[in-house]
Amino acid sequence: MIDEKAMSLIPTYAQTKIPHREEATETMFARLMNHAAERIRVSFRRKWGILIIGAALFTIYTVILSASVAHRTEIRVRQEMAGEAAAAVEQYKAEQARETQKQYFLSGDASREAFINQEIDAAARLAAKMANDTQKGGIICNALARVMNKAYPGTMAEVIAQPNQWMFYDPETKFSAHDREIAEKILRAYYEDGIIPNGLTDEYVYGSWSESDYVLRNTWDFGSSTRTWRYQA
C-alpha cells in the first residue's frame, strides 16, 4: 500500500514542481517564437533591402537609357535639320536658276537666243547616244520633265550635266544635224511658245528604253502607282 505520508505530499509536489515545468515550457516556447519572429524580421529586412537596391538599379538604368535615347533623338533631329537646310539651299538655287531662265524668256534679246541655243546643243549631245528618233525625243523629254520639276535644276544644260544621272552623257560628244533638229523642235516650242509635248508633266522624271521605245514614268520602280508617258516622234 502507498504510504499515507507520500500520498499527502502529492498535492504539494504538484503545486510546486509542475507549475515550474509549465513555466519553463512556456518560456522556451516564447523564446522560440521570438527567435522565429526575429528571423522573419531579418529576412523581411533583407528582402526589402534587395528590393530597394533593385529599384535603385532599375531607376539608374532607366535614367541612363532615357539619356541615351534623348541623345540619339537629338542627333537624328540635328541630321534632319541639316538635311532640310541643305534641301532648302538646293531649292533656292533651283528657284534662282528658274528666275534667270525666266529673264531669258522675257528679254527677247541676243542673250535669250544664246541661252536657247545652249539648251538645244546640250539636248542634242544627250540625244546623240540614242539609236532612233523615238529614243532621242524620249530622252530629251525626260530631261525636260526634270527642268519643269522643282527638285531639279531649272535648265536643260544643268539637268543633263548632273552627275550619275545620264552616265553616257559627255559634254564633248559630237552630235549630228538631225540630233539638233529633234532637240530644237522640242525646246524652241517649249522656250519660245510655252508648248509642252502632249501630256508631259514634271512628274515623269524617270526613263528607260527598249530597242524601239522610250518610256517615261513617275516612279523609280514600276508599281501599282506608276504612270507612264511615251514620246511620239
C-alpha positions in Angstrom: 0.0 0.0 0.0 1.1 3.6 -0.6 2.5 5.4 2.3 -0.1 7.8 3.6 2.6 10.4 4.1 3.7 10.1 0.5 0.1 10.5 -0.6 -0.2 13.6 1.4 2.8 15.1 -0.4 1.4 14.7 -3.9 -0.7 18.0 -3.9 2.3 19.8 -2.6 4.6 18.4 -5.3 2.0 19.1 -7.9 1.7 22.7 -6.7 5.4 23.3 -6.6 7.0 21.3 -9.4 4.5 21.1 -12.2 3.9 24.8 -12.5 7.7 25.4 -12.7 7.8 22.8 -15.6 4.9 24.5 -17.4 6.5 27.9 -16.9 9.8 26.6 -18.3 7.9 25.2 -21.3 6.1 28.5 -21.9 9.4 30.3 -21.6 11.1 28.0 -24.1 8.1 28.4 -26.5 8.3 32.2 -26.1 12.0 32.2 -26.9 11.4 30.0 -29.9 8.6 32.3 -31.1 10.8 35.4 -30.5 13.7 33.8 -32.4 11.4 32.9 -35.3 9.9 36.4 -35.3 13.4 37.9 -35.3 14.5 35.6 -38.2 11.4 36.7 -40.1 12.1 40.4 -39.4 15.7 39.9 -40.6 14.6 38.1 -43.7 12.0 40.7 -44.3 14.6 43.5 -44.0 16.9 41.6 -46.3 14.2 41.2 -48.9 13.3 44.8 -48.6 16.9 45.7 -48.9 17.2 43.6 -52.1 14.0 45.2 -53.5 15.3 48.7 -52.7 18.7 48.0 -54.3 16.9 46.5 -57.3 14.6 49.5 -57.6 17.6 51.9 -57.4 19.5 50.0 -60.1 16.4 49.9 -62.3 16.0 53.7 -61.8 19.6 54.3 -62.7 19.2 52.1 -65.8 16.1 53.9 -66.8 17.8 57.3 -66.4 20.8 56.2 -68.5 18.5 54.7 -71.2 16.4 57.8 -71.3 19.5 59.9 -71.6 20.8 57.7 -74.4 17.5 57.8 -76.3 17.4 61.6 -75.9 20.9 61.9 -77.2 20.2 59.7 -80.2 17.0 61.7 -80.8 18.9 65.0 -80.7 21.5 63.6 -83.2 18.7 62.5 -85.5 16.9 65.9 -85.2 20.1 67.7 -86.0 20.7 65.5 -89.0 17.2 66.1 -90.2 17.6 69.8 -89.7 20.9 69.8 -91.6 19.2 67.8 -94.4 16.3 70.2 -94.5 18.7 73.2 -94.6 20.6 71.6 -97.5 17.4 70.9 -99.3 16.3 74.5 -98.8 19.6 75.7 -100.2 19.2 73.5 -103.3 15.6 74.6 -103.7 16.7 78.3 -103.5 19.4 77.6 -106.2 16.8 75.9 -108.4 14.4 78.9 -108.0 17.2 81.3 -108.8 18.0 79.3 -111.9 14.4 79.4 -112.9 14.3 83.2 -112.3 17.3 83.5 -114.6 15.7 81.4 -117.2 12.5 83.5 -116.9 14.5 86.6 -117.6 15.9 85.0 -120.7 12.4 84.2 -121.9 11.2 87.8 -121.3 14.2 89.6 -122.6 13.9 89.0 -126.4 17.5 89.9 -127.0 20.6 88.1 -128.1 21.3 86.6 -124.7 17.9 84.8 -124.8 18.8 83.3 -128.2 22.2 82.3 -127.0 20.6 80.6 -124.0 18.1 78.6 -126.1 20.9 77.5 -128.4 22.9 76.4 -125.4 19.9 74.3 -124.3 19.4 72.8 -127.7 23.1 71.9 -128.0 23.1 70.2 -124.6 19.9 68.2 -125.5 21.4 67.2 -128.9 24.5 65.8 -127.2 22.3 63.8 -124.9 20.2 62.5 -127.9 23.3 61.6 -129.9 23.8 58.5 -127.9 20.3 57.1 -128.6 19.6 54.7 -131.5 16.5 56.2 -133.2 14.2 59.2 -133.3 11.8 57.8 -130.7 14.6 57.3 -128.2 16.2 60.6 -129.0 12.9 62.6 -128.5 12.1 60.5 -125.4 15.3 61.2 -123.6 15.1 64.9 -124.4 11.5 65.0 -122.9 12.8 63.1 -119.9 15.3 65.9 -119.3 12.7 68.5 -120.0 10.4 67.0 -117.3 13.2 67.4 -114.8 13.7 71.0 -115.9 10.0 71.6 -115.1 10.3 69.8 -111.7 11.4 71.9 -108.8 13.5 69.2 -107.4 16.0 69.6 -110.3 17.9 72.5 -111.8 16.0 74.9 -114.0 17.9 74.5 -117.3 18.5 71.6 -119.7 22.2 72.1 -119.6 22.3 71.8 -115.8 19.9 68.9 -115.6 21.8 66.9 -118.3 25.2 67.7 -116.6 24.1 66.4 -113.2 26.5 63.6 -112.1 25.4 60.0 -112.0 22.1 60.7 -113.9 23.0 60.3 -117.6 26.0 58.0 -117.4 26.6 58.1 -121.1 26.5 61.9 -121.4 29.7 63.6 -122.4 29.9 67.4 -122.9 32.3 66.8 -125.7 30.0 64.4 -127.6 29.7 65.3 -131.3 26.0 65.4 -132.4 24.6 65.4 -135.9 22.4 68.0 -137.6 19.5 65.5 -137.2 20.1 65.2 -133.4 20.0 69.0 -133.2 16.9 69.2 -135.3 14.9 66.9 -132.9 16.2 68.9 -129.9 15.3 72.2 -131.5 11.8 71.1 -132.4 11.0 70.2 -128.8 12.9 73.0 -127.0 12.0 76.0 -129.2 8.3 75.1 -128.8 8.8 75.0 -125.0 11.1 78.0 -124.5 9.5 80.4 -127.1 5.9 79.4 -127.1 5.4 77.5 -123.9 4.3 74.4 -125.7 4.9 71.2 -123.8 4.9 67.8 -125.6 1.5 66.2 -125.4 0.6 65.1 -121.8 4.2 65.6 -120.5 4.3 66.8 -116.8 7.0 67.3 -114.3 6.3 64.0 -112.6 7.8 61.9 -115.4 11.4 62.2 -114.3 12.5 58.6 -114.7 13.0 56.9 -118.0 14.0 53.7 -119.6 14.2 52.5 -123.2 14.0 49.3 -125.3 15.0 48.7 -128.9 12.4 50.9 -130.4 10.8 52.7 -127.4 11.5 55.2 -124.7 9.2 55.2 -121.6 9.0 57.9 -119.0 7.5 57.1 -115.6 6.7 58.9 -112.3 8.3 56.3 -110.0 11.8 54.7 -109.9 10.4 51.2 -110.0 7.3 50.0 -111.7 4.4 49.6 -109.3 0.7 50.0 -108.8 1.1 53.8 -108.6 3.4 54.0 -111.6 2.1 56.2 -114.5 3.9 56.2 -117.9 4.4 58.6 -120.8 5.7 57.8 -124.3 7.2 60.2 -126.8 5.7 60.1 -130.2 8.1 61.0 -132.9 
